[in-house]
Amino acid sequence: MPFLATFIQLLFTALNIAILIRILLTWVPIDPYHPLVRILNQITEPILGPARRIIPPMGGIDFSPIIVLVLLSLVERALLSVLG
């Protein structure tokens, strides 16, 4: 597998894991100023922030991470298919 395809797969896997961890952390009382939480927010907020502005919470539930995960998967597949 070419280097670029492997890099794209690793990048998207890391983003997916970061978003999933952030989702799980919403269920746990944790200090939002903890260094790991701040790093996680810095990684995921550029993706989740715009999605939240487009997709408002419905019934108090934020569906934007789910939509972002689906879109990331589609973008990854499109990029990998272009690479061949």
Secondary structure, 3 states (H helix, E strand, C coil): CCHHHHHHHHHHHHHHHHHHHHHHHCCCCCCCCCHHHHHHHHHHHHHHHHHHHHCCCECCECCHHHHHHHHHHHHHHHHHHHHC
